[in-house]
Amino acid sequence: MMRRQGKQQHPNTIKGGKCSSSCLGKLTENNLTEVNTFFLSFFQGSQKLRVFVFFWLLVVYSVTICGNLLIITLVSTSRNLQTPMYFFISQLSISDILLPTDIVPNMLHILLNNGATISFANCMAQLYFFCIAESCECLLLTVMSYDRYVAICKPLHYISIMTGTLCTKLAVIFWLLSFFVSFIYTKIILGLKFCGSNTIDHFFCDLVPLQDIACSDTFPLKLELYLLSIPFVGIPNLIIIISYVNIVRAILQIPSNINRQKAFSTCSSHLTVVSVFYMSLSSVYILPKSGQTSDVNKILSLLYTVFTPLINPIIYSFRNRDIKKAVQEIIQKYF
């Protein structure tokens, strides 16, 4: 059985990588199967520009890893940070390390070589770990909003509700669910056939670019993905909205302006992270694609895959007194 390699294309393909009926017939007759390599193009530019973007992304990635490792270390070692909120922040930092680590190293390789091939197996593995990180972040941001709801709306019952055992169980469940749903997402993509162009106009193997170059009908796949996104995107969004509606109501009922500001400051960091994450994610996967170029799609994808993991520790560090205090204690202790 013959398998196609590299960037070669079958002559009977139409624009966009879709096969005509005659193409599919001839492929069947010649016993040709889907491609076993993809070509990631990212963007075509001069060598100087690509080198500049390479070092820029390398710095961003390095700062992201160091910042999130710092958050994990602080939460693990500081007694003042042994609370449910900081526990979930540390879990979020683990997700923020996994996501760019899955994407950025290969992206840097693509920049240096003005594009690069990736095997079908590696492409599916990248998609799998990408889905794990995104799914887990959705669930973690949801439970963090509930944590803020309990802290502000039910402060007397906070300790009895948000116990350490409950937080640990929730974290384990979230990671297991993320592994499971990512397996389903990847299995659905494996059902696609790729008989046309094997060029992915993106910097990683994402759901939308893979659907764009598929030969088989993608409507059943899109329907399955939308149905699957309801419990992992729709319901978490609804819980976050309900939590913050109740939080705002509770804060507005506080008579003192000073106490009102203190109450809002306890959830402002989380609200900022949620807004950035869901706005960028929705712009890529939910909003209509009409009039949206591939370059715009790449920029939006960079926002939630590379820059959101960077700004999360920055937001929680600069807007959080407890973390600042923990950093000062470590500096005084060791330096």
C-alpha positions as a Markdown table, in Angstrom:
| # | Residue | x | y | z |
|---|---|---|---|---|
| 1 | Met | 0.0 | 0.0 | 0.0 |
| 2 | Met | 1.4 | 3.4 | -1.0 |
| 3 | Arg | 1.5 | 6.3 | 1.5 |
| 4 | Arg | 2.1 | 9.9 | 0.5 |
| 5 | Gln | 5.0 | 11.9 | 2.0 |
| 6 | Gly | 6.0 | 15.5 | 2.2 |
| 7 | Lys | 4.1 | 18.3 | 0.4 |
| 8 | Gln | 3.2 | 16.4 | -2.7 |
| 9 | Gln | -0.5 | 16.7 | -3.8 |
| 10 | His | -2.7 | 14.6 | -5.8 |
| 11 | Pro | -3.5 | 16.2 | -9.2 |
| 12 | Asn | -7.2 | 15.7 | -8.8 |
| 13 | Thr | -7.8 | 18.0 | -5.9 |
| 14 | Ile | -9.7 | 21.3 | -5.7 |
| 15 | Lys | -8.8 | 24.5 | -3.9 |
| 16 | Gly | -8.6 | 24.2 | -0.1 |
| 17 | Gly | -7.4 | 20.6 | -0.1 |
| 18 | Lys | -10.8 | 19.1 | -0.8 |
| 19 | Cys | -11.1 | 16.1 | -3.1 |
| 20 | Ser | -13.7 | 15.9 | -5.9 |
| 21 | Ser | -15.7 | 12.7 | -6.3 |
| 22 | Ser | -13.4 | 11.7 | -9.2 |
| 23 | Cys | -10.4 | 12.2 | -6.9 |
| 24 | Leu | -11.9 | 10.0 | -4.2 |
| 25 | Gly | -12.7 | 7.4 | -6.8 |
| 26 | Lys | -9.2 | 7.3 | -8.2 |
| 27 | Leu | -7.7 | 7.3 | -4.7 |
| 28 | Thr | -9.7 | 4.2 | -3.9 |
| 29 | Glu | -8.7 | 2.6 | -7.2 |
| 30 | Asn | -5.0 | 3.2 | -6.6 |
| 31 | Asn | -5.2 | 2.1 | -2.9 |
| 32 | Leu | -3.9 | 5.4 | -1.7 |
| 33 | Thr | -4.6 | 6.3 | 1.9 |
| 34 | Glu | -4.6 | 9.6 | 3.9 |
| 35 | Val | -1.3 | 11.5 | 4.3 |
| 36 | Asn | 1.1 | 10.4 | 7.1 |
| 37 | Thr | 2.8 | 13.8 | 7.4 |
| 38 | Phe | 1.6 | 17.4 | 7.6 |
| 39 | Phe | 3.5 | 20.6 | 6.7 |
| 40 | Leu | 3.0 | 23.4 | 9.2 |
| 41 | Ser | 3.6 | 26.8 | 7.5 |
| 42 | Phe | 3.0 | 29.3 | 10.4 |
| 43 | Phe | 3.9 | 32.5 | 8.4 |
| 44 | Gln | 6.2 | 33.2 | 5.5 |
| 45 | Gly | 8.6 | 36.1 | 6.0 |
| 46 | Ser | 12.2 | 37.1 | 5.8 |
| 47 | Gln | 14.9 | 35.3 | 7.8 |
| 48 | Lys | 15.5 | 38.4 | 9.9 |
| 49 | Leu | 11.9 | 38.7 | 10.8 |
| 50 | Arg | 11.6 | 35.0 | 11.6 |
| 51 | Val | 14.7 | 35.1 | 13.8 |
| 52 | Phe | 13.3 | 38.2 | 15.7 |
| 53 | Val | 10.0 | 36.4 | 16.3 |
| 54 | Phe | 11.9 | 33.3 | 17.3 |
| 55 | Phe | 13.8 | 35.1 | 20.1 |
| 56 | Trp | 10.7 | 37.0 | 21.1 |
| 57 | Leu | 8.7 | 33.8 | 21.6 |
| 58 | Leu | 11.7 | 32.1 | 23.3 |
| 59 | Val | 11.7 | 34.9 | 25.9 |
| 60 | Val | 8.0 | 34.7 | 26.4 |
| 61 | Tyr | 8.1 | 30.9 | 26.8 |
| 62 | Ser | 11.0 | 31.1 | 29.3 |
| 63 | Val | 9.2 | 33.7 | 31.4 |
| 64 | Thr | 6.0 | 31.7 | 31.2 |
| 65 | Ile | 7.7 | 28.6 | 32.6 |
| 66 | Cys | 9.6 | 30.4 | 35.3 |
| 67 | Gly | 6.6 | 32.4 | 36.4 |
| 68 | Asn | 4.3 | 29.4 | 36.7 |
| 69 | Leu | 7.0 | 27.3 | 38.4 |
| 70 | Leu | 7.4 | 30.2 | 40.9 |
| 71 | Ile | 3.6 | 30.1 | 41.6 |
| 72 | Ile | 3.7 | 26.3 | 42.1 |
| 73 | Thr | 6.8 | 26.6 | 44.4 |
| 74 | Leu | 5.3 | 29.4 | 46.5 |
| 75 | Val | 2.0 | 27.6 | 47.0 |
| 76 | Ser | 3.8 | 24.4 | 48.0 |
| 77 | Thr | 6.2 | 26.0 | 50.5 |
| 78 | Ser | 4.4 | 29.0 | 52.0 |
| 79 | Arg | 2.0 | 28.5 | 54.8 |
| 80 | Asn | 0.0 | 31.6 | 54.0 |
| 81 | Leu | -0.8 | 30.2 | 50.6 |
| 82 | Gln | -2.3 | 26.9 | 51.9 |
| 83 | Thr | -5.8 | 27.8 | 50.9 |
| 84 | Pro | -8.2 | 26.4 | 48.3 |
| 85 | Met | -7.9 | 29.4 | 46.1 |
| 86 | Tyr | -4.1 | 29.2 | 45.8 |
| 87 | Phe | -4.3 | 25.4 | 45.5 |
| 88 | Phe | -6.4 | 25.8 | 42.3 |
| 89 | Ile | -4.0 | 28.6 | 41.1 |
| 90 | Ser | -1.1 | 26.2 | 41.4 |
| 91 | Gln | -3.1 | 23.6 | 39.4 |
| 92 | Leu | -3.8 | 26.3 | 36.8 |
| 93 | Ser | -0.1 | 27.0 | 36.6 |
| 94 | Ile | 0.5 | 23.3 | 35.8 |
| 95 | Ser | -1.9 | 23.6 | 32.9 |
| 96 | Asp | -0.2 | 26.8 | 31.8 |
| 97 | Ile | 3.1 | 25.0 | 31.7 |
| 98 | Leu | 1.7 | 22.0 | 29.7 |
| 99 | Leu | 0.0 | 24.2 | 27.1 |
| 100 | Pro | 3.0 | 26.2 | 25.8 |
| 101 | Thr | 5.4 | 23.3 | 26.2 |
| 102 | Asp | 3.2 | 21.3 | 23.9 |
| 103 | Ile | 3.2 | 24.0 | 21.2 |
| 104 | Val | 6.1 | 26.5 | 21.5 |
| 105 | Pro | 9.2 | 24.3 | 21.0 |
| 106 | Asn | 7.8 | 23.0 | 17.7 |
| 107 | Met | 6.8 | 26.5 | 16.7 |
| 108 | Leu | 10.3 | 27.7 | 17.3 |
| 109 | His | 11.5 | 24.9 | 15.0 |
| 110 | Ile | 9.0 | 26.0 | 12.3 |
| 111 | Leu | 10.3 | 29.6 | 12.5 |
| 112 | Leu | 13.9 | 28.6 | 12.1 |
| 113 | Asn | 13.2 | 26.4 | 9.1 |
| 114 | Asn | 10.5 | 28.6 | 7.5 |
| 115 | Gly | 8.0 | 25.7 | 8.0 |
| 116 | Ala | 8.4 | 22.1 | 9.1 |
| 117 | Thr | 6.8 | 18.7 | 8.6 |
| 118 | Ile | 5.2 | 16.8 | 11.5 |
| 119 | Ser | 4.2 | 13.2 | 11.4 |
| 120 | Phe | 0.5 | 12.2 | 11.7 |
| 121 | Ala | 1.2 | 10.5 | 15.0 |
| 122 | Asn | 3.0 | 13.6 | 16.5 |
| 123 | Cys | 0.3 | 15.8 | 15.2 |
| 124 | Met | -2.4 | 13.8 | 17.0 |
| 125 | Ala | -0.3 | 13.7 | 20.1 |
| 126 | Gln | 0.1 | 17.5 | 20.0 |
| 127 | Leu | -3.7 | 17.9 | 19.6 |
| 128 | Tyr | -4.3 | 15.5 | 22.5 |
| 129 | Phe | -2.2 | 17.4 | 25.0 |
| 130 | Phe | -3.5 | 20.7 | 23.7 |
| 131 | Cys | -7.0 | 19.6 | 24.5 |
| 132 | Ile | -6.0 | 18.3 | 27.9 |
| 133 | Ala | -4.6 | 21.7 | 28.9 |
| 134 | Glu | -7.6 | 23.7 | 27.5 |
| 135 | Ser | -10.2 | 21.4 | 29.0 |
| 136 | Cys | -8.5 | 21.4 | 32.4 |
| 137 | Glu | -8.2 | 25.2 | 32.4 |
| 138 | Cys | -11.9 | 25.6 | 31.7 |
| 139 | Leu | -12.8 | 23.3 | 34.7 |
| 140 | Leu | -10.3 | 25.0 | 37.0 |
| 141 | Leu | -11.5 | 28.5 | 36.2 |
| 142 | Thr | -15.0 | 27.3 | 36.9 |
| 143 | Val | -14.3 | 25.9 | 40.3 |
| 144 | Met | -12.2 | 29.0 | 41.1 |
| 145 | Ser | -15.2 | 31.2 | 40.4 |
| 146 | Tyr | -17.3 | 29.0 | 42.7 |
| 147 | Asp | -14.6 | 29.3 | 45.4 |
| 148 | Arg | -14.9 | 33.1 | 45.2 |
| 149 | Tyr | -18.7 | 32.8 | 45.4 |
| 150 | Val | -18.5 | 30.8 | 48.6 |
| 151 | Ala | -15.8 | 33.1 | 50.1 |
| 152 | Ile | -17.9 | 36.3 | 49.4 |
| 153 | Cys | -21.5 | 35.1 | 49.6 |
| 154 | Lys | -21.1 | 32.4 | 52.3 |
| 155 | Pro | -18.0 | 33.4 | 54.3 |
| 156 | Leu | -19.1 | 31.7 | 57.5 |
| 157 | His | -19.4 | 28.3 | 55.7 |
| 158 | Tyr | -16.3 | 28.7 | 53.6 |
| 159 | Ile | -14.0 | 26.5 | 55.7 |
| 160 | Ser | -16.7 | 23.7 | 56.0 |
| 161 | Ile | -17.5 | 23.8 | 52.2 |
| 162 | Met | -14.1 | 24.2 | 50.6 |
| 163 | Thr | -12.2 | 21.6 | 52.5 |
| 164 | Gly | -8.7 | 20.4 | 51.5 |
| 165 | Thr | -10.1 | 16.9 | 50.7 |
| 166 | Leu | -12.7 | 18.3 | 48.4 |
| 167 | Cys | -10.2 | 20.5 | 46.6 |
| 168 | Thr | -7.9 | 17.5 | 46.1 |
| 169 | Lys | -10.7 | 15.3 | 44.8 |
| 170 | Leu | -11.9 | 18.0 | 42.4 |
| 171 | Ala | -8.3 | 18.5 | 41.0 |
| 172 | Val | -8.0 | 14.7 | 40.4 |
| 173 | Ile | -11.4 | 14.6 | 38.8 |
| 174 | Phe | -10.7 | 17.6 | 36.5 |
| 175 | Trp | -7.4 | 16.1 | 35.2 |
| 176 | Leu | -9.0 | 12.7 | 34.6 |
| 177 | Leu | -11.9 | 14.3 | 32.8 |
| 178 | Ser | -9.5 | 16.3 | 30.7 |
| 179 | Phe | -7.6 | 13.2 | 29.7 |
| 180 | Phe | -10.8 | 11.4 | 28.8 |
| 181 | Val | -12.5 | 14.2 | 26.8 |
| 182 | Ser | -9.2 | 14.9 | 25.0 |
| 183 | Phe | -9.1 | 11.2 | 24.0 |
| 184 | Ile | -12.6 | 11.6 | 22.5 |
| 185 | Tyr | -11.7 | 14.8 | 20.6 |
| 186 | Thr | -8.6 | 13.1 | 19.2 |
| 187 | Lys | -10.5 | 10.0 | 18.2 |
| 188 | Ile | -13.0 | 12.1 | 16.4 |
| 189 | Ile | -10.3 | 13.8 | 14.4 |
| 190 | Leu | -8.8 | 10.4 | 13.6 |
| 191 | Gly | -12.0 | 9.6 | 11.8 |
| 192 | Leu | -11.2 | 12.2 | 9.1 |
| 193 | Lys | -9.6 | 11.4 | 5.8 |
| 194 | Phe | -6.8 | 13.5 | 4.4 |
| 195 | Cys | -6.4 | 12.9 | 0.6 |
| 196 | Gly | -5.7 | 16.4 | -0.6 |
| 197 | Ser | -3.3 | 19.1 | 0.6 |
| 198 | Asn | -1.3 | 18.2 | 3.6 |
| 199 | Thr | -0.3 | 21.8 | 4.3 |
| 200 | Ile | -1.7 | 23.2 | 7.6 |
| 201 | Asp | -1.6 | 27.0 | 7.5 |
| 202 | His | -1.1 | 27.2 | 11.3 |
| 203 | Phe | 1.6 | 26.8 | 13.9 |
| 204 | Phe | 0.2 | 23.7 | 15.5 |
| 205 | Cys | -2.2 | 20.9 | 14.9 |
| 206 | Asp | -5.5 | 22.5 | 15.9 |
| 207 | Leu | -9.0 | 21.3 | 15.4 |
| 208 | Val | -10.1 | 24.0 | 12.9 |
| 209 | Pro | -7.1 | 23.8 | 10.5 |
| 210 | Leu | -7.3 | 20.0 | 10.4 |
| 211 | Gln | -11.0 | 20.1 | 9.5 |
| 212 | Asp | -10.1 | 22.6 | 6.7 |
| 213 | Ile | -7.8 | 20.2 | 4.9 |
| 214 | Ala | -9.9 | 17.1 | 5.4 |
| 215 | Cys | -11.4 | 15.3 | 2.4 |
| 216 | Ser | -14.3 | 13.6 | 4.2 |
| 217 | Asp | -17.5 | 15.3 | 5.3 |
| 218 | Thr | -16.8 | 17.3 | 8.5 |
| 219 | Phe | -20.4 | 18.1 | 9.4 |
| 220 | Pro | -20.9 | 15.0 | 11.6 |
| 221 | Leu | -17.5 | 15.8 | 13.3 |
| 222 | Lys | -18.4 | 19.4 | 13.9 |
| 223 | Leu | -21.8 | 18.3 | 15.4 |
| 224 | Glu | -20.0 | 15.9 | 17.7 |
| 225 | Leu | -17.5 | 18.5 | 18.8 |
| 226 | Tyr | -20.2 | 21.1 | 19.5 |
| 227 | Leu | -22.2 | 18.5 | 21.6 |
| 228 | Leu | -19.1 | 17.5 | 23.5 |
| 229 | Ser | -18.3 | 21.2 | 24.2 |
| 230 | Ile | -21.5 | 21.7 | 26.1 |
| 231 | Pro | -20.5 | 20.0 | 29.3 |
| 232 | Phe | -16.9 | 21.3 | 29.1 |
| 233 | Val | -17.5 | 24.9 | 27.8 |
| 234 | Gly | -21.2 | 25.7 | 28.0 |
| 235 | Ile | -21.9 | 24.5 | 31.5 |
| 236 | Pro | -18.6 | 26.0 | 33.0 |
| 237 | Asn | -19.5 | 29.3 | 31.4 |
| 238 | Leu | -22.9 | 29.2 | 32.9 |
| 239 | Ile | -21.6 | 28.4 | 36.4 |
| 240 | Ile | -19.0 | 31.3 | 36.1 |
| 241 | Ile | -21.7 | 33.8 | 35.1 |
| 242 | Ile | -24.1 | 32.7 | 37.8 |
| 243 | Ser | -21.3 | 32.8 | 40.4 |
| 244 | Tyr | -20.3 | 36.4 | 39.5 |
| 245 | Val | -23.9 | 37.6 | 39.3 |
| 246 | Asn | -24.3 | 36.5 | 42.9 |
| 247 | Ile | -20.9 | 37.9 | 43.8 |
| 248 | Val | -21.8 | 41.3 | 42.4 |
| 249 | Arg | -25.1 | 41.3 | 44.2 |
| 250 | Ala | -23.4 | 40.5 | 47.5 |
| 251 | Ile | -20.7 | 43.2 | 47.0 |
| 252 | Leu | -23.3 | 45.9 | 46.2 |
| 253 | Gln | -25.1 | 45.1 | 49.5 |
| 254 | Ile | -21.9 | 45.9 | 51.5 |
| 255 | Pro | -22.5 | 49.4 | 53.1 |
| 256 | Ser | -18.9 | 50.5 | 53.3 |
| 257 | Asn | -17.0 | 51.5 | 50.1 |
| 258 | Ile | -13.7 | 50.3 | 51.6 |
| 259 | Asn | -15.1 | 46.8 | 52.4 |
| 260 | Arg | -16.7 | 46.7 | 49.0 |
| 261 | Gln | -13.4 | 47.4 | 47.3 |
| 262 | Lys | -11.7 | 44.7 | 49.4 |
| 263 | Ala | -14.3 | 42.2 | 48.5 |
| 264 | Phe | -14.1 | 42.9 | 44.8 |
| 265 | Ser | -10.2 | 42.8 | 44.9 |
| 266 | Thr | -10.4 | 39.2 | 46.0 |
| 267 | Cys | -11.9 | 38.1 | 42.7 |
| 268 | Ser | -10.7 | 40.7 | 40.3 |
| 269 | Ser | -7.6 | 38.7 | 39.3 |
| 270 | His | -9.6 | 35.6 | 38.6 |
| 271 | Leu | -12.2 | 37.7 | 36.6 |
| 272 | Thr | -9.4 | 39.2 | 34.5 |
| 273 | Val | -8.0 | 35.7 | 33.7 |
| 274 | Val | -11.4 | 34.3 | 32.8 |
| 275 | Ser | -12.2 | 37.2 | 30.5 |
| 276 | Val | -9.0 | 37.0 | 28.6 |
| 277 | Phe | -9.1 | 33.2 | 28.3 |
| 278 | Tyr | -12.8 | 32.9 | 27.1 |
| 279 | Met | -12.7 | 35.9 | 24.9 |
| 280 | Ser | -9.7 | 34.6 | 22.9 |
| 281 | Leu | -11.0 | 31.1 | 22.9 |
| 282 | Ser | -14.5 | 32.1 | 21.7 |
| 283 | Ser | -13.1 | 34.3 | 18.9 |
| 284 | Val | -11.4 | 31.2 | 17.4 |
| 285 | Tyr | -13.9 | 28.4 | 18.0 |
| 286 | Ile | -17.3 | 30.0 | 18.4 |
| 287 | Leu | -17.6 | 33.2 | 16.5 |
| 288 | Pro | -18.4 | 33.1 | 12.7 |
| 289 | Lys | -15.3 | 32.7 | 10.5 |
| 290 | Ser | -16.7 | 34.9 | 7.7 |
| 291 | Gly | -14.3 | 37.7 | 7.0 |
| 292 | Gln | -11.7 | 36.3 | 9.4 |
| 293 | Thr | -8.3 | 35.7 | 7.7 |
| 294 | Ser | -5.9 | 32.9 | 8.6 |
| 295 | Asp | -3.5 | 35.5 | 9.9 |
| 296 | Val | -6.1 | 36.8 | 12.3 |
| 297 | Asn | -6.9 | 33.3 | 13.4 |
| 298 | Lys | -3.2 | 32.7 | 14.1 |
| 299 | Ile | -2.9 | 35.8 | 16.2 |
| 300 | Leu | -5.9 | 34.9 | 18.2 |
| 301 | Ser | -4.5 | 31.4 | 18.7 |
| 302 | Leu | -1.2 | 32.9 | 19.9 |
| 303 | Leu | -3.2 | 34.9 | 22.5 |
| 304 | Tyr | -4.7 | 31.9 | 24.3 |
| 305 | Thr | -1.9 | 29.4 | 23.7 |
| 306 | Val | 1.2 | 31.5 | 24.4 |
| 307 | Phe | 0.2 | 34.8 | 26.1 |
| 308 | Thr | -2.6 | 33.7 | 28.4 |
| 309 | Pro | -0.2 | 31.2 | 30.2 |
| 310 | Leu | 2.2 | 34.2 | 30.5 |
| 311 | Ile | -0.2 | 36.7 | 31.9 |
| 312 | Asn | -1.9 | 34.4 | 34.4 |
| 313 | Pro | 1.1 | 34.3 | 36.9 |
| 314 | Ile | 1.7 | 38.0 | 36.2 |
| 315 | Ile | -1.9 | 38.9 | 37.1 |
| 316 | Tyr | -1.9 | 36.7 | 40.2 |
| 317 | Ser | 1.5 | 38.1 | 41.3 |
| 318 | Phe | 1.1 | 41.8 | 40.8 |
| 319 | Arg | -2.5 | 41.9 | 42.0 |
| 320 | Asn | -2.1 | 39.6 | 45.0 |
| 321 | Arg | -0.7 | 40.7 | 48.4 |
| 322 | Asp | -0.3 | 37.2 | 49.7 |
| 323 | Ile | 1.9 | 36.1 | 46.8 |
| 324 | Lys | 4.0 | 39.3 | 47.0 |
| 325 | Lys | 4.5 | 38.6 | 50.7 |
| 326 | Ala | 5.5 | 35.0 | 50.1 |
| 327 | Val | 8.1 | 36.2 | 47.5 |
| 328 | Gln | 9.5 | 38.7 | 49.9 |
| 329 | Glu | 9.8 | 36.0 | 52.6 |
| 330 | Ile | 11.7 | 33.8 | 50.3 |
| 331 | Ile | 14.0 | 36.6 | 49.2 |
| 332 | Gln | 14.7 | 37.5 | 52.9 |
| 333 | Lys | 15.3 | 33.9 | 53.8 |
| 334 | Tyr | 17.7 | 33.0 | 51.1 |
| 335 | Phe | 19.3 | 36.3 | 50.0 |
